[in-house]
């Protein structure tokens, strides 16, 4: 079971949402004072690739410093489909970036503590087997849900961040994107790639999860991964808000230091 992992992610989500919702009144005075002398902001080109696409700047390639963020785009930008090659690039980066190894290690550690799949054993050998199976799940799952099936079904594997509205609406939107995705023609539809891809990976697990074979364990693995993807989307939805809060806090501290030195 991965209850501890989901609890940790839930706490992380709650913290991110709290940061995003913090009042900005303390920043307004400083912002008003600086507006008069600040240079005009450059116009934003809505056709500019959104953060997370293979052609976009890599400044936000990891949300919160650890969460791979290669497939996040902004909902408000003019939609442009990505190529098959770009879909495979996203899957490759999501699979080979160092946080993916950390995630596999975390899942393996939780499985070891709970003695899931006892036939793997304990000790270093048992952990290695759990780590290997978790890594296979991740890599195969990424390529199926982000590259192979989206290419076959002409779906866009990116998460299109809403970026506005109430907390409930944004969380609901983020979770719902596991069931709804854009097609290459820009229309929304059922996310075949997410469900079929994770179902295929869960079925593949019957080959090496000897203690958890059959329909029920397969469905559990499938929906556990879909839930993990949904939680990841919630974090990505609020990452720019959390980052803006951290930048404001840093600016306040720097302003306080400057004022104290005057």
N, C-alpha and C positions, 0 to 999 in steps of 0.2 A: 504494500500500500504506500501511497505517496502523500498521506495526509499532512505530514510535517512540512513537506515542500509547498503544498498549496497554502498552508497556514502562513508560511514565511512570505510567499508571494502576495497573499492577501494583506498582510501587514504593510508590505512595501507599497502596494496599491493605495492603501488608506493614507499612508504618509505622503505619497505623491499628490493625491487629491487634496489633502489638507494644505500642502504648500501652494497648490494652484488656486485655492479658494481664499488665501490670506488677503485681507484688505490691503489696498494699495494707497490708502489715504496718506500714510506717512511719506510716500514718495512724491505726492503731487506738488508740494511746495517747491521741492528741489527741481522737479521737472519744469514747473512754470518759470522758475528763475533762469533755467538754462535754455529755454526755448528761444528766447530773443536772440541769443548769440550763437546758437547751434546752426550749422549749415543745413540747408534743405536736404531732406532725405531723397536719395535717388528713386526715380519711379520704378515700380516693380513691373516687370514684364510677365503677364500671366502665362505666357508660353514657355517661360523658363522651366527647365526640368525641376521637379520637386525633389526635396531632400530624400535620399534613399534610392533614387533611380541610379542605374549604372553610370549615367552621364552627369550626375549632379555632384557638387562639392562634397568632400568626405568629412566635413566638420562634424556632422551628426551621425557618423556611421555606427556609433554605439550609444544608445540611450542610457542614461545614468552611468555611463562609463563602461558598462559591461554587456548590456543587452544588444545583440546585433540588430541594426536598424537599416539594413540595406534595401528593404522593400516597403518603406513608408513613403507615402506621397500625400499631398494636400488635396482635399476634396474640392476646394474652391478654385483650383487652377483649371485651365482649359485642358480637357482630356486628350491625350495622345497615346495610342497603344505602344507597347514595347515589343521588340523583336524576339524571336525564339532564342537567339544568342544572348540577349539581355536577361531573359528568364533563367537560362542556365547559369549566367554569371551571378545572379542573385542567389540561386541555390548553392553554387560553389562557395560563395563568400559566407553565406549563413552556415555552411557545413564545416569550413576550414578555419574560420576565425577562432582565435584562442578561447573566447567565452564558451564556444560550443563544447570544448573539451572539459571545461569546468562544469557545465551543465550535466554532461555524461557522468562525470565523477561524482556529482551531488546525487544524481539518481541512483548510482551504484552504491554509494554510501548508505542512503536511506534503505535500499533493498537489503544491504548487508545487515544493518541494524535490526530490521524486521524479519530477517532470515527468510525473505521471499525466495521462492524457487530453491528449497533446501538441497536439491540435488547438486547445485553449484558448490555446496560446501561453504566453509568459513576460511578465515585466514587469507593470505595473499592470493592463493589460487582462486578461492571463491570470489574475492573482490575483482580479480582480473577478468573472470568469466562474466561477472555482472557488468563491469565497465565495458567490455567488448560488446555484449548484447545491447547495452544502452546506446553505445556509439553507432552500432549498425542501425538501430531504430531511428536515430536522429538523421544520419546521413541519407539513408534510403528514403525516409519520410520527407526530408527537405527536397530531394530531387523529384520525388513523385508529386508532391503537392505544389511545388514552386516552379518546376520546369517541365517535366515529361507530360503530366496530365494537363496542365494549363496550355501547353503547346498543342496537344491532341484535341482538346475541347475548345480551343481559342478563348481561354479565360485569362484574365489579368491577375497574377498572384500577389500584387501589391495591396497593402493596407492603406486605404484612403482616409486619412485622418479628418474628422469632422471639425474639431478646433473651436467650437462655439456652442452655446446653449447651456442648459442646466446640467448639473452633475449626473442626475439620473438619466437624462436623454443621451449624454455622451457615453456613459458606461453601457447603456442599453444598445446604442449604436455599435460600439466597439465589439461587444459580445456577439451581436447579430451578424457581424461580417464573417464569422466562421461559417454561417449558413448562406450568406449572400455575397456574391462577388461581381465585379464588372466583367463583361465580356470584352473582347478586343474591339467590338463595335461601340463600346461605351455604355451599353445598357446593363442594368442590374439583372441578375438571375441566380438560380440555385448554385451554390458553390460545390459543384460536382468534384472538383479536384481535391478539396479538403476532406470530404467524407470518403470518397472512393480511395484516395491516396492513403489516408490513415487506416482505412479498412484493410487495404492490401498489406501495409506494414504489420498491422496487428495479426493478420493471417500468417504472414511470414514468421512471426514469432513462435508459432506452433512448432517450428523446426528446432528451436533451441530453448524455449521455455517448457521443458518437459513436465514440470509440475503444474503448469497452467495451460493446458490444452483444452480445446473444445469451444463451443459457441459462446458461452457466458464469459470465460476469461478473455476471449478474443474481443468481444464487445466492450469489455471493461478497459482493455488496453487502447482500443480505438477511441472511446469517448474520453479517456484520461488525456490523450494527446490533443484532442479537440479542445478540451477544457484548458489545457496548458496554452494552446495557441490563443484562446480567447483572453486569458489573463495577460498574455504578452501584448495583445492589442490594446488592452486597457492601459497598460504602462506606456505604450507608444503614444496613445491618445493624449496623455497628460505630460509627456516629457518636455515639450516646449514650454508649457506653463511652469513646470518645476524649475526648468533652466532659467526662465525669466525671473522667477522669485529669487534664485540663488544669485543672479547677476545684480538684482536690485539690492539685495542684502550686502553684497560685496561693495557696491557703489556707496551705500550708506556708511559702511565702515571706513572706506577711504575718505569720504567727505568729513567724517568725524575726526579722523586723524589729521586731515589738513586743517580743520578748524582749530583743533587743539594746539597745533604747531604755530598758528598765527599769533 
